[in-house]
């Protein structure tokens, strides 16, 4: 009986100890349960838009919100109630729970989650399972959350909360079809599933699981014509699968959009942008804003769309949004960038200086302030700003502007010294600074010195492809094709898909040494890698012309000229017209082109060489 007495005493003492510990933790405010309300990542059905994050990409499409790791719907988490044990716990269970709560108190979530999950599995207690789920979510342990939520649902299959959270976690883990199975099980209990959870799936367009999910939802959409959330989710998934027409048609069938009018307006605008263009999408949003003037998400998306075709309108739209949020960093940056594009330099300057005062986006703001000063002829101010641009995306462009400004002020030597100091200060970037110095010398008429500098740099950095590319292009100007070909082939031996090298070598082979078939092979590969580049299309047409393929040469050169009507492309097209017998077209193009430009050395050379009377 001693053993029995001791066990009972231990059990009673453990209960008291846990109770006292929980009370102490609660009073001290240290219990993790007091913090679980911080899980506010609402991943229920929504379409939203993010603000502009970069200067070079102002138009960003809206996307769904949610934490990438664990973003279970807030409403679901907040309604998880701590349930009392369904049976007395053993000594070992009490011991593990004590360890778990102490671990929680010490913020040792992995240990706490492990102990709670072990005991939930051992006791099959729904209260412990729900607590393990809640703690796993707080600790961002998606694997444990899945296990505990699955166990909770197995123990308590009629629990709406368990089903919703488990389905949510499955969706975020890429198991959307399994999540749909869980949701559909709710019909057994006469409940309408929360299909909106499925909209969180990140499956790529064309993914078999996404297609299967859409196919399984299709008959449900036809069956439950009044289920707005189901139909809206179906439209979102169609959009995700790039079935934009079908998604728009589905959205039009929703009878009651009042439940989520802003989300519907955003989705419609995004679909219209994908199907048509930014103007039509923005027009749709303008109509929606008249009905919902206080919906900032609509105004923000419209502002981004306007950056694609109406910068003046975009500036006004961002300014309007700033009135209610004057310190919003993303809005400040977007407004300043657009104002700069509109040449409203004073407005842009104020915005960038405010960002610097908030210690936000400091480097890019200094870069733009340097641009503004340079465009207003304040070279010294521009140089000072460019010097404050730190390492990152804007550092090299700022350095290039800085040295060019110094050279323009007859400070070429100072510019070269500055680049030399950067080579010492940032040795990993030394090859880039050598290339900048060579380009600086070349642009200021010191071509021989530039070439000698590249020779020296390549001796020190023989594997640096940028330096070899610069020397190859410069060697072309000296008619040193041997060096150019050697450098270009070296580049391709290290980087076979280097488009610039492929195009340069192909063009040189056809234009310099008459190795036309070899040239065509290089240019065709460049064209396959970048079919929309007019320079490559021009090289392709020129190589085809050299091989006597007049029809395809004409086709490609016409495309190149339409996209990039410069002197060299015009000369190529004129020559192909003339040689292939399209003499009237050649004369017409000459007249048209020479009306547009006074200086046409390439076209003039073709006219004289071919003796074209025009």
MIFI-863077 format. One record per residue (C-alpha): residue number from 1; x, y, z. Coordinates in steps of 0.5 Angstrom, whole numbers. Last residue first. Example, Ala and Ser with C-alpha at 12.3 -4.5 7.8 and 13.67 -1.06 7.14 Angstrom:
> resi / x / y / z
> 2 / 27 / -2 / 14
> 1 / 25 / -9 / 16
REM end
This chain:
> resi / x / y / z
> 614 / 36 / 116 / -209
> 613 / 41 / 113 / -214
> 612 / 44 / 107 / -210
> 611 / 52 / 107 / -212
> 610 / 52 / 100 / -208
> 609 / 58 / 103 / -204
> 608 / 56 / 110 / -204
> 607 / 49 / 108 / -201
> 606 / 51 / 103 / -196
> 605 / 57 / 108 / -194
> 604 / 51 / 114 / -193
> 603 / 47 / 109 / -189
> 602 / 52 / 108 / -184
> 601 / 54 / 115 / -184
> 600 / 47 / 117 / -182
> 599 / 48 / 124 / -179
> 598 / 42 / 129 / -181
> 597 / 36 / 124 / -178
> 596 / 29 / 124 / -180
> 595 / 29 / 126 / -187
> 594 / 35 / 121 / -188
> 593 / 31 / 115 / -186
> 592 / 25 / 117 / -190
> 591 / 29 / 118 / -196
> 590 / 33 / 112 / -195
> 589 / 27 / 108 / -194
> 588 / 24 / 110 / -200
> 587 / 30 / 108 / -204
> 586 / 31 / 101 / -202
> 585 / 23 / 100 / -202
> 584 / 24 / 102 / -210
> 583 / 30 / 98 / -211
> 582 / 27 / 91 / -208
> 581 / 31 / 87 / -213
> 580 / 35 / 83 / -207
> 579 / 41 / 87 / -207
> 578 / 37 / 93 / -206
> 577 / 32 / 91 / -201
> 576 / 38 / 87 / -197
> 575 / 42 / 94 / -198
> 574 / 37 / 98 / -195
> 573 / 36 / 93 / -189
> 572 / 43 / 93 / -187
> 571 / 44 / 101 / -188
> 570 / 37 / 102 / -183
> 569 / 40 / 97 / -178
> 568 / 46 / 101 / -178
> 567 / 43 / 108 / -177
> 566 / 38 / 106 / -172
> 565 / 31 / 104 / -173
> 564 / 30 / 99 / -167
> 563 / 24 / 96 / -166
> 562 / 21 / 97 / -173
> 561 / 28 / 96 / -176
> 560 / 29 / 89 / -173
> 559 / 23 / 87 / -175
> 558 / 24 / 89 / -182
> 557 / 31 / 86 / -181
> 556 / 28 / 79 / -180
> 555 / 23 / 79 / -185
> 554 / 29 / 81 / -190
> 553 / 34 / 76 / -188
> 552 / 28 / 71 / -189
> 551 / 27 / 73 / -196
> 550 / 34 / 74 / -198
> 549 / 37 / 68 / -196
> 548 / 44 / 69 / -200
> 547 / 48 / 67 / -194
> 546 / 51 / 74 / -193
> 545 / 43 / 76 / -192
> 544 / 42 / 70 / -187
> 543 / 48 / 73 / -183
> 542 / 45 / 80 / -183
> 541 / 38 / 78 / -181
> 540 / 41 / 74 / -175
> 539 / 45 / 80 / -173
> 538 / 39 / 85 / -174
> 537 / 35 / 80 / -170
> 536 / 40 / 80 / -165
> 535 / 40 / 88 / -164
> 534 / 33 / 88 / -164
> 533 / 32 / 83 / -158
> 532 / 26 / 79 / -158
> 531 / 28 / 72 / -159
> 530 / 33 / 72 / -153
> 529 / 36 / 65 / -152
> 528 / 34 / 62 / -159
> 527 / 36 / 69 / -162
> 526 / 43 / 68 / -159
> 525 / 43 / 61 / -161
> 524 / 42 / 63 / -168
> 523 / 47 / 68 / -168
> 522 / 52 / 63 / -166
> 521 / 50 / 58 / -172
> 520 / 49 / 64 / -177
> 519 / 57 / 66 / -176
> 518 / 59 / 59 / -177
> 517 / 55 / 59 / -184
> 516 / 58 / 66 / -185
> 515 / 65 / 66 / -184
> 514 / 66 / 72 / -188
> 513 / 72 / 75 / -184
> 512 / 69 / 82 / -182
> 511 / 62 / 82 / -182
> 510 / 59 / 75 / -182
> 509 / 65 / 73 / -177
> 508 / 64 / 79 / -173
> 507 / 56 / 79 / -172
> 506 / 57 / 72 / -170
> 505 / 62 / 73 / -165
> 504 / 58 / 79 / -162
> 503 / 52 / 76 / -162
> 502 / 55 / 70 / -158
> 501 / 59 / 74 / -154
> 500 / 53 / 78 / -152
> 499 / 48 / 72 / -151
> 498 / 53 / 68 / -146
> 497 / 50 / 62 / -146
> 496 / 56 / 58 / -147
> 495 / 59 / 61 / -141
> 494 / 66 / 59 / -139
> 493 / 68 / 57 / -146
> 492 / 64 / 62 / -149
> 491 / 68 / 67 / -146
> 490 / 74 / 65 / -148
> 489 / 71 / 64 / -155
> 488 / 70 / 72 / -154
> 487 / 77 / 73 / -152
> 486 / 80 / 70 / -158
> 485 / 75 / 73 / -163
> 484 / 77 / 80 / -161
> 483 / 84 / 79 / -161
> 482 / 84 / 76 / -168
> 481 / 79 / 81 / -170
> 480 / 84 / 87 / -169
> 479 / 80 / 92 / -173
> 478 / 82 / 97 / -168
> 477 / 74 / 98 / -167
> 476 / 73 / 91 / -166
> 475 / 79 / 90 / -161
> 474 / 74 / 95 / -156
> 473 / 69 / 90 / -157
> 472 / 74 / 84 / -155
> 471 / 77 / 88 / -149
> 470 / 70 / 90 / -146
> 469 / 68 / 82 / -147
> 468 / 75 / 80 / -144
> 467 / 74 / 85 / -138
> 466 / 67 / 82 / -136
> 465 / 69 / 75 / -137
> 464 / 74 / 76 / -131
> 463 / 78 / 69 / -131
> 462 / 85 / 73 / -133
> 461 / 84 / 77 / -127
> 460 / 91 / 80 / -126
> 459 / 93 / 80 / -134
> 458 / 86 / 81 / -136
> 457 / 87 / 88 / -132
> 456 / 94 / 90 / -135
> 455 / 91 / 88 / -142
> 454 / 84 / 92 / -140
> 453 / 89 / 98 / -138
> 452 / 93 / 98 / -145
> 451 / 86 / 98 / -149
> 450 / 84 / 104 / -145
> 449 / 90 / 108 / -146
> 448 / 89 / 106 / -154
> 447 / 82 / 109 / -153
> 446 / 84 / 115 / -150
> 445 / 78 / 119 / -153
> 444 / 74 / 121 / -147
> 443 / 69 / 116 / -148
> 442 / 75 / 111 / -148
> 441 / 78 / 113 / -142
> 440 / 72 / 112 / -138
> 439 / 70 / 106 / -141
> 438 / 77 / 103 / -139
> 437 / 76 / 106 / -132
> 436 / 69 / 103 / -131
> 435 / 72 / 96 / -133
> 434 / 78 / 96 / -128
> 433 / 73 / 98 / -123
> 432 / 69 / 92 / -125
> 431 / 75 / 88 / -124
> 430 / 76 / 91 / -117
> 429 / 70 / 89 / -114
> 428 / 72 / 83 / -110
> 427 / 78 / 88 / -108
> 426 / 73 / 93 / -105
> 425 / 78 / 98 / -101
> 424 / 84 / 97 / -106
> 423 / 80 / 97 / -112
> 422 / 76 / 103 / -110
> 421 / 82 / 107 / -109
> 420 / 84 / 106 / -116
> 419 / 77 / 108 / -118
> 418 / 78 / 115 / -114
> 417 / 85 / 116 / -117
> 416 / 82 / 115 / -124
> 415 / 76 / 120 / -123
> 414 / 82 / 125 / -120
> 413 / 86 / 124 / -126
> 412 / 80 / 125 / -130
> 411 / 78 / 132 / -127
> 410 / 77 / 136 / -133
> 409 / 70 / 138 / -130
> 408 / 67 / 133 / -135
> 407 / 72 / 128 / -132
> 406 / 69 / 129 / -125
> 405 / 62 / 128 / -128
> 404 / 63 / 122 / -131
> 403 / 67 / 119 / -125
> 402 / 61 / 120 / -121
> 401 / 56 / 118 / -126
> 400 / 60 / 111 / -126
> 399 / 60 / 111 / -119
> 398 / 53 / 112 / -118
> 397 / 51 / 106 / -123
> 396 / 56 / 102 / -119
> 395 / 53 / 103 / -112
> 394 / 46 / 103 / -114
> 393 / 44 / 95 / -113
> 392 / 49 / 94 / -107
> 391 / 54 / 98 / -103
> 390 / 53 / 105 / -101
> 389 / 51 / 111 / -104
> 388 / 54 / 117 / -100
> 387 / 59 / 118 / -106
> 386 / 53 / 119 / -111
> 385 / 50 / 125 / -106
> 384 / 57 / 129 / -106
> 383 / 58 / 128 / -114
> 382 / 51 / 130 / -115
> 381 / 52 / 136 / -110
> 380 / 58 / 138 / -114
> 379 / 55 / 137 / -121
> 378 / 49 / 142 / -120
> 377 / 47 / 142 / -127
> 376 / 39 / 141 / -125
> 375 / 40 / 134 / -128
> 374 / 46 / 132 / -124
> 373 / 42 / 135 / -118
> 372 / 36 / 130 / -119
> 371 / 41 / 124 / -121
> 370 / 44 / 125 / -114
> 369 / 38 / 126 / -110
> 368 / 36 / 119 / -114
> 367 / 42 / 116 / -111
> 366 / 42 / 119 / -104
> 365 / 35 / 116 / -104
> 364 / 37 / 109 / -106
> 363 / 42 / 109 / -101
> 362 / 38 / 111 / -95
> 361 / 32 / 107 / -96
> 360 / 29 / 109 / -89
> 359 / 33 / 113 / -84
> 358 / 27 / 117 / -83
> 357 / 31 / 123 / -85
> 356 / 33 / 119 / -91
> 355 / 26 / 118 / -93
> 354 / 24 / 125 / -92
> 353 / 30 / 127 / -96
> 352 / 27 / 122 / -102
> 351 / 20 / 125 / -101
> 350 / 23 / 133 / -101
> 349 / 27 / 131 / -107
> 348 / 22 / 128 / -111
> 347 / 17 / 134 / -110
> 346 / 23 / 139 / -112
> 345 / 25 / 135 / -118
> 344 / 18 / 134 / -122
> 343 / 21 / 131 / -128
> 342 / 15 / 127 / -129
> 341 / 20 / 121 / -127
> 340 / 22 / 124 / -121
> 339 / 15 / 125 / -119
> 338 / 14 / 117 / -120
> 337 / 20 / 116 / -116
> 336 / 18 / 120 / -110
> 335 / 11 / 118 / -110
> 334 / 13 / 110 / -110
> 333 / 18 / 112 / -104
> 332 / 13 / 116 / -100
> 331 / 8 / 110 / -101
> 330 / 13 / 105 / -99
> 329 / 15 / 109 / -93
> 328 / 8 / 111 / -90
> 327 / 10 / 117 / -86
> 326 / 4 / 121 / -90
> 325 / -1 / 116 / -89
> 324 / -8 / 119 / -90
> 323 / -5 / 125 / -95
> 322 / 0 / 120 / -98
> 321 / -6 / 116 / -101
> 320 / -8 / 122 / -105
> 319 / 0 / 124 / -107
> 318 / 0 / 116 / -109
> 317 / -6 / 118 / -114
> 316 / -3 / 124 / -116
> 315 / 4 / 121 / -118
> 314 / 0 / 116 / -122
> 313 / -4 / 121 / -126
> 312 / 2 / 124 / -128
> 311 / 5 / 118 / -130
> 310 / 0 / 115 / -134
> 309 / 1 / 109 / -138
> 308 / 5 / 103 / -133
> 307 / 5 / 108 / -127
> 306 / -2 / 108 / -127
> 305 / -3 / 101 / -126
> 304 / 1 / 102 / -119
> 303 / -4 / 108 / -117
> 302 / -10 / 103 / -119
> 301 / -7 / 98 / -114
> 300 / -6 / 103 / -109
> 299 / -13 / 106 / -110
> 298 / -17 / 99 / -109
> 297 / -13 / 97 / -103
> 296 / -14 / 104 / -100
> 295 / -22 / 102 / -100
> 294 / -25 / 109 / -97
> 293 / -28 / 111 / -104
> 292 / -32 / 104 / -105
> 291 / -37 / 106 / -110
> 290 / -33 / 111 / -114
> 289 / -27 / 107 / -112
> 288 / -30 / 101 / -116
> 287 / -31 / 105 / -122
> 286 / -24 / 107 / -122
> 285 / -22 / 100 / -121
> 284 / -25 / 98 / -128
> 283 / -22 / 104 / -131
> 282 / -15 / 102 / -128
> 281 / -16 / 94 / -131
> 280 / -18 / 97 / -138
> 279 / -11 / 102 / -138
> 278 / -7 / 96 / -135
> 277 / -8 / 92 / -141
> 276 / -12 / 86 / -144
> 275 / -13 / 79 / -141
> 274 / -8 / 80 / -135
> 273 / -10 / 87 / -133
> 272 / -17 / 85 / -134
> 271 / -16 / 79 / -129
> 270 / -12 / 83 / -124
> 269 / -18 / 88 / -124
> 268 / -23 / 83 / -123
> 267 / -19 / 80 / -117
> 266 / -18 / 87 / -114
> 265 / -26 / 89 / -115
> 264 / -28 / 82 / -112
> 263 / -23 / 83 / -106
> 262 / -26 / 90 / -105
> 261 / -33 / 88 / -105
> 260 / -32 / 82 / -100
> 259 / -39 / 80 / -98
> 258 / -43 / 85 / -102
> 257 / -41 / 81 / -108
> 256 / -47 / 77 / -108
> 255 / -50 / 73 / -114
> 254 / -43 / 71 / -117
> 253 / -43 / 69 / -124
> 252 / -39 / 75 / -126
> 251 / -33 / 72 / -122
> 250 / -34 / 65 / -126
> 249 / -33 / 69 / -133
> 248 / -27 / 73 / -130
> 247 / -24 / 66 / -128
> 246 / -25 / 63 / -134
> 245 / -22 / 68 / -138
> 244 / -16 / 68 / -134
> 243 / -14 / 61 / -134
> 242 / -7 / 62 / -132
> 241 / -8 / 57 / -127
> 240 / -7 / 62 / -121
> 239 / -13 / 65 / -124
> 238 / -17 / 59 / -124
> 237 / -16 / 58 / -117
> 236 / -18 / 65 / -116
> 235 / -25 / 64 / -119
> 234 / -26 / 57 / -115
> 233 / -25 / 61 / -109
> 232 / -30 / 66 / -111
> 231 / -35 / 61 / -113
> 230 / -34 / 57 / -106
> 229 / -34 / 64 / -102
> 228 / -40 / 66 / -106
> 227 / -44 / 59 / -104
> 226 / -51 / 61 / -108
> 225 / -49 / 57 / -114
> 224 / -48 / 51 / -110
> 223 / -49 / 45 / -115
> 222 / -45 / 49 / -121
> 221 / -39 / 51 / -116
> 220 / -39 / 44 / -113
> 219 / -39 / 41 / -120
> 218 / -32 / 45 / -122
> 217 / -29 / 44 / -115
> 216 / -26 / 37 / -117
> 215 / -24 / 40 / -123
> 214 / -20 / 46 / -120
> 213 / -17 / 41 / -115
> 212 / -15 / 36 / -120
> 211 / -12 / 42 / -124
> 210 / -8 / 45 / -118
> 209 / -5 / 38 / -116
> 208 / -3 / 37 / -123
> 207 / 1 / 43 / -123
> 206 / 0 / 47 / -130
> 205 / 0 / 54 / -126
> 204 / 4 / 53 / -120
> 203 / 1 / 51 / -113
> 202 / 2 / 56 / -108
> 201 / -5 / 54 / -104
> 200 / -8 / 60 / -100
> 199 / -14 / 60 / -104
> 198 / -16 / 53 / -101
> 197 / -18 / 56 / -94
> 196 / -23 / 60 / -98
> 195 / -27 / 53 / -98
> 194 / -29 / 54 / -91
> 193 / -34 / 48 / -91
> 192 / -42 / 49 / -90
> 191 / -44 / 45 / -84
> 190 / -49 / 39 / -84
> 189 / -44 / 35 / -80
> 188 / -43 / 30 / -86
> 187 / -42 / 36 / -90
> 186 / -36 / 37 / -86
> 185 / -32 / 32 / -89
> 184 / -32 / 36 / -95
> 183 / -27 / 41 / -92
> 182 / -22 / 35 / -90
> 181 / -22 / 32 / -97
> 180 / -21 / 39 / -100
> 179 / -15 / 39 / -95
> 178 / -12 / 33 / -98
> 177 / -13 / 36 / -105
> 176 / -9 / 42 / -103
> 175 / -3 / 38 / -100
> 174 / 2 / 44 / -101
> 173 / 4 / 45 / -94
> 172 / 0 / 51 / -94
> 171 / -7 / 47 / -96
> 170 / -5 / 42 / -91
> 169 / -5 / 47 / -85
> 168 / -11 / 50 / -87
> 167 / -15 / 44 / -88
> 166 / -12 / 42 / -81
> 165 / -14 / 49 / -78
> 164 / -21 / 48 / -81
> 163 / -22 / 41 / -79
> 162 / -20 / 42 / -72
> 161 / -24 / 48 / -71
> 160 / -31 / 44 / -74
> 159 / -30 / 39 / -69
> 158 / -34 / 33 / -71
> 157 / -28 / 28 / -72
> 156 / -26 / 29 / -65
> 155 / -20 / 24 / -63
> 154 / -18 / 24 / -71
> 153 / -19 / 31 / -72
> 152 / -14 / 33 / -66
> 151 / -9 / 28 / -68
> 150 / -9 / 31 / -75
> 149 / -8 / 38 / -72
> 148 / -3 / 35 / -68
> 147 / 1 / 32 / -74
> 146 / 0 / 38 / -78
> 145 / 2 / 43 / -72
> 144 / 8 / 39 / -71
> 143 / 11 / 39 / -78
> 142 / 9 / 47 / -79
> 141 / 13 / 49 / -73
> 140 / 12 / 56 / -72
> 139 / 13 / 56 / -65
> 138 / 6 / 60 / -64
> 137 / 3 / 54 / -69
> 136 / 6 / 49 / -65
> 135 / 3 / 52 / -59
> 134 / -4 / 52 / -62
> 133 / -4 / 45 / -64
> 132 / -1 / 42 / -58
> 131 / -6 / 45 / -54
> 130 / -12 / 42 / -59
> 129 / -8 / 35 / -58
> 128 / -8 / 36 / -51
> 127 / -15 / 38 / -50
> 126 / -17 / 32 / -55
> 125 / -14 / 27 / -51
> 124 / -12 / 21 / -54
> 123 / -7 / 20 / -48
> 122 / -1 / 17 / -51
> 121 / -2 / 22 / -58
> 120 / -3 / 28 / -54
> 119 / 2 / 26 / -49
> 118 / 7 / 26 / -54
> 117 / 5 / 32 / -58
> 116 / 5 / 36 / -51
> 115 / 12 / 34 / -50
> 114 / 15 / 35 / -57
> 113 / 12 / 42 / -57
> 112 / 15 / 44 / -50
> 111 / 22 / 42 / -52
> 110 / 21 / 45 / -59
> 109 / 18 / 51 / -56
> 108 / 24 / 53 / -51
> 107 / 21 / 60 / -49
> 106 / 23 / 59 / -42
> 105 / 16 / 59 / -40
> 104 / 14 / 54 / -45
> 103 / 20 / 49 / -43
> 102 / 17 / 50 / -36
> 101 / 10 / 48 / -39
> 100 / 13 / 42 / -43
> 99 / 17 / 39 / -37
> 98 / 10 / 40 / -33
> 97 / 6 / 36 / -38
> 96 / 12 / 31 / -39
> 95 / 11 / 29 / -31
> 94 / 4 / 29 / -31
> 93 / 4 / 24 / -37
> 92 / 9 / 20 / -33
> 91 / 4 / 20 / -27
> 90 / -2 / 18 / -31
> 89 / -7 / 23 / -33
> 88 / -14 / 23 / -30
> 87 / -19 / 22 / -36
> 86 / -23 / 27 / -41
> 85 / -18 / 33 / -39
> 84 / -21 / 40 / -39
> 83 / -21 / 43 / -46
> 82 / -17 / 50 / -48
> 81 / -21 / 53 / -53
> 80 / -19 / 54 / -60
> 79 / -23 / 60 / -62
> 78 / -17 / 65 / -63
> 77 / -14 / 60 / -68
> 76 / -20 / 59 / -73
> 75 / -21 / 67 / -73
> 74 / -14 / 68 / -74
> 73 / -13 / 64 / -80
> 72 / -7 / 60 / -80
> 71 / -1 / 63 / -83
> 70 / 5 / 59 / -82
> 69 / 11 / 59 / -86
> 68 / 10 / 64 / -92
> 67 / 6 / 68 / -88
> 66 / -1 / 71 / -91
> 65 / -3 / 76 / -96
> 64 / -5 / 74 / -103
> 63 / -3 / 78 / -109
> 62 / -4 / 85 / -113
> 61 / 0 / 86 / -119
> 60 / 7 / 90 / -118
> 59 / 8 / 96 / -123
> 58 / 14 / 101 / -121
> 57 / 19 / 96 / -122
> 56 / 26 / 100 / -123
> 55 / 25 / 104 / -117
> 54 / 24 / 98 / -113
> 53 / 19 / 96 / -107
> 52 / 12 / 99 / -110
> 51 / 7 / 97 / -105
> 50 / 3 / 90 / -104
> 49 / -3 / 89 / -107
> 48 / -9 / 85 / -104
> 47 / -13 / 79 / -106
> 46 / -17 / 75 / -100
> 45 / -20 / 69 / -98
> 44 / -17 / 67 / -91
> 43 / -10 / 68 / -89
> 42 / -11 / 72 / -83
> 41 / -4 / 73 / -80
> 40 / -6 / 75 / -73
> 39 / -2 / 70 / -69
> 38 / -1 / 75 / -63
> 37 / -7 / 72 / -60
> 36 / -2 / 66 / -58
> 35 / 2 / 71 / -53
> 34 / -2 / 70 / -46
> 33 / -2 / 62 / -48
> 32 / 6 / 63 / -48
> 31 / 5 / 64 / -40
> 30 / 10 / 70 / -38
> 29 / 5 / 75 / -36
> 28 / 7 / 74 / -29
> 27 / 0 / 73 / -26
> 26 / -1 / 67 / -31
> 25 / 6 / 64 / -30
> 24 / 4 / 64 / -23
> 23 / -3 / 61 / -24
> 22 / 0 / 56 / -29
> 21 / 6 / 54 / -24
> 20 / 1 / 53 / -18
> 19 / -4 / 49 / -22
> 18 / 2 / 45 / -24
> 17 / 5 / 44 / -17
> 16 / -2 / 42 / -14
> 15 / -3 / 37 / -20
> 14 / 4 / 34 / -19
> 13 / 3 / 34 / -11
> 12 / -4 / 30 / -12
> 11 / 0 / 25 / -17
> 10 / 5 / 24 / -12
> 9 / 1 / 23 / -6
> 8 / -3 / 18 / -10
> 7 / 3 / 15 / -12
> 6 / 6 / 15 / -5
> 5 / 0 / 12 / -3
> 4 / 0 / 6 / -8
> 3 / 7 / 5 / -7
> 2 / 6 / 5 / 1
> 1 / 0 / 0 / 0
REM end
